[in-house]
């Protein structure tokens, strides 16, 4: 009936259930000779450059500069802001958007084809009254026309300034690979990762939330830790203890993947969904919940997915 270019097919598969205008456009690494460390450094440099520029601007302007058109952000209401305009509106509705922000990434990770990556770290809001607010942030990036842009973003309160800003070891592939522009492959990888997120929840119903988090996470996984913590919680075991709240064998919540993005190399991806209470309090909407995104990583397509940041 009509022709679709290979790149358009790739974009179409990445768009998933959201409007096509929000789809991330990824591009190959600039030089096939780039090493994993060099590609990771390019992402780390991008995050740091946005931070340096943002320190001279208000928070909304600083964050907007690094967002992809299809950026997605969880909202306090339990849903997602989808697209740059909606995300800007969601940020504008929060306190302190006129404050200036400084932030420091403490870890970087990339896909083997150099098209997807993630960073997370610590942020400080410098308010007009000269008070400061400590935060943590997490960003999932795509490389568009050779430039890194944020596809998914979240931030949360911290109990205080981070005691340690040193870089964690980067999450790197063994070697870089060429980008595969195969729409059916992208769709297949997306479905696979969504099924894995669903399996994560199903496992929690059988063995308990804490045991599932211990089983499905990597040894270097991080959790933002909540407002009561000044640092990230590191390691699947420690995260399991945090989410289980003393009871490893039961789960009061269930969840699933509403959608996902996956690098064409099949080793890095992100899922989006809503966590819901199995027995919500009386008077509460049973469909209400807390929106989340989870960043997943694996060594190669034969290895199991493990969450690496959430």
N, C-alpha and C positions, 0 to 999 in steps of 0.2 A: 504493500500500500504506500509506504513512504520509507525513506532511508534514515537511519540514525547512525551517526559516527560512533566509533568505538569509545571516544572520550565522553560523548553524551550518554552512552549506555552506562559508563562508569558512574557518572554524576547521577543518573536516574536511580541506580541501585542504592547509592549513598543517601538519596533523599528520603527513602523509606516512606513513612506515613505522613510526613510533613510536606509543606509546599515545596515544589521544585526549586523555587528561588532561594530556599534556605540551605540547599545542598552544598557541602564543602567541595571545593575544587582543589585537587591535589596535583602536585607536579613532581617530577623525578628529582633526585639529588642533582646538584649542579655539575658535579664531576664524578664519573664512575670510579675515579681513583680515591675519592674521599674515604677515610677510615671511619668506623663507628665513633671514635672519640672526636674526630673533626666535626661530624654531623651533630653530635650531641653538644659540642661546644658552640656551634652556630645557634642552636636553640637556647642554650644558656645565655649567650651573648644577647640574643633578641629580648629575652625576659629582662635582663639587666638594663638594656637600653631603654625599654619602655618604662622601667622603674626610674631611671635617671631623668627621663623626660617628664614623667608623672610627678616627680617631686616639685616641679615648678607650676603644676596645674591643679585645678580642683579634682576631686576624686572621680566624678562622672566623666570629665574630659580625659583624664588619665587612663581610665579603664576602657573607654570607648575606642581609644586609638588602637588598641591591640586586638579588638574583637573582629572575628570574621562576620560576614553578613548573616550567616546562619547560626550564630552563637546561641547556646542554650544555657540557661541558669535555673537551678532549683529556686523556688520562692518560699517564703515563710508560710504561705497559705496551703502548701502541700502540692502545688502543681509546678509547672515549668513556664518560664518566659522563653519564647522561641523567636529568634530573629533579633537583629541588632536594635531595632526600634523598641521592641517589647522589653528587651533586657535593659535598655537605657531607662525606660519608664519605670521598671521595677527597682532599679538602683535609685532613681530620683525620688521614689516613694519611701526610701529608708532614711534614717537620720544621718547627718554629717556629710551630705554629698558635697558641701562646699569646703570641707576640710581638704587639706593636702595629704597625699599618701606617699609613703616610702615603703619599699618592700625588698626582700632579699630571698632569692631562690636557694633552697638547700639540697635539692636533688633534681636530676634530669634523667629522662629515659626516652628512647627513640625506637621506632620500628626498624626492621632490617632494610626496608626500602627507602627510609628517610622521609616518608611522607606524613607520618604521625609521630607525636611525642607528648610528653607531659613534664610539668614542673610543679613543685609545691614549695612553700616556704612561709616566711613570716612577714607581716605587714604592720605598719604603725600609721594611724591617722593623727595628723597634727591639726587640731581644731583652732578656729580663730581666737578662742579664749586662752590659747597656749596649753591647754590640757591635751593629753594623748590617750589614744585607745589602741590596745594591742589586739591584733587579729592574726589568723592563719588563712592561707589561701591555697587553692589547688586549681590547676589549669590543664586542659587537654588541648593540644595544638595540632593544626594541619599546616602543611607547607603549600602555599598558594602562589603560583608563578615565581617560585624560588624564595618567597617571603613567608616567614612563620606568622600565623594568626591563631587566636584562641577560638576554639570551637565549643568548649564547655568550660564553665567557670563557677566556682563557689568560694565563699569566704565565711569565716565564723569567728566569734569572739574567743579571746584567749584570757587566761587567768592573769597574765602579766607578760612583760618582755621576755622573749626567749633567752634562756641562759646560755645557749650554744648555737652559733650561727654557722658553724663549720659545715662544709659540703659533705653529704653522704656519698658513698660510692655510686657512680652512675649506673643506670640499668641499660646495658648495651647488648646488642646482638653480637654474635661471634664475628660476622662479616657482613658487609653490605651486599644487597642484591638489587637487580634491576626491577623497576616497577612493572607489574603485570596489569595491563589495561583490559581486564576481562570482567565484564559486568556480571556474568553468571557466577564467576568465582566470588566476587564481592558479595553478591546476594547469599550465596551458600555460606560464606564465612559469617555473615551477619546472623543468619538463622542459627548457625552452630553456637555462636556466643550467647544468643538470647536463650537457647535451650539450656545452656550451661548455667546461666543465671537462674532460670526456673528450677533446675535441678538443685542448685544451692538452697533455695527455699524449701523444696520438697525434702531434702536431706535434713534440714533443720527441724522439720515436723517429726521426723523419725528418731533422730539421735539427740536433738536439742540444739538451741541456737549457738551456744558456746562451742560445742563439739563440731558443728558445721563450720563455724568461722575458723577453727583451728585446722580443719581438714582442707578447706578451699583456698586458704591464703598462702602466700609465700613467706619464707623466713624473714624477708626484708620488707614485707608489706607495712604500710602505715595507715593509721586512722587519725582523723583530725583531733580526736580526744575530747571534744566538747569544751564549753566555756570554763569548766572547772580546772582545766589543764593548761599549763603554759607551753607545753610541748606536744609534738605528735607522739602517738603511741606506736611503737615499732615492734613488728613481729607478729605473726599469726597467733601465737600462743598468748601474747599479752593482749592482743585485740579481742581474742575469744573471752578472756577473763573480764575485760571491760564490758563487752556487750551482754555477757551472761549474767552479770550482777550477782554472782554467787551460786547460780543454778545452771550448770552446764547441760543438763539433760532434758530441759523443756524449752518450748518456744511459745511466747505469747503473741508473736507476729507472723505474718506471711507476706510475701512479696513476689514480684515477677518482673521480667523485662518487657517494657512497652516498645522499646526500639533500641538500636545499637548502631555504632559505627565501628568499622574494623579496617585496619591498614591492609592494602592488597597483599602484603607479604604474610598476612595471617598470624602475626605474632604479637600484635598490640591492638587493643580495642577498648571501647567504653560502652557500658550499658546504662539505660535510664529507666527508672520505674518509681513505684510508690510503695512504701511499707505501710501495711494496715494491721491494726489490732484484730486478733481473732475474736475477742470479746470486748467490743468497744463499750465505754461507759454509757450508762443510761442517758438518753437524750442526745447522744452524739451521732452524727451522720455515719452510718456503717461504711460508707464509701470514702470517708475522709481518711487522710493519712499523711505521711511525710515523704516528700520527693527525695530521690537520691540519684547519684551517679556513681558507678564503680569502674575503675580502670583495671583492665586485665592484661596479663602478659604471659607469654610462654616462650620456651627456647626455640621451638620450631613447630610446624603443623602436626607433627606426630606426638608432641608432648601435650599434657593436659593444661588447660587454662588455670591460672592462679590469680586471685586478686592481688594487686600490688599497691593500690592507693584508693582510699574511699573516705 
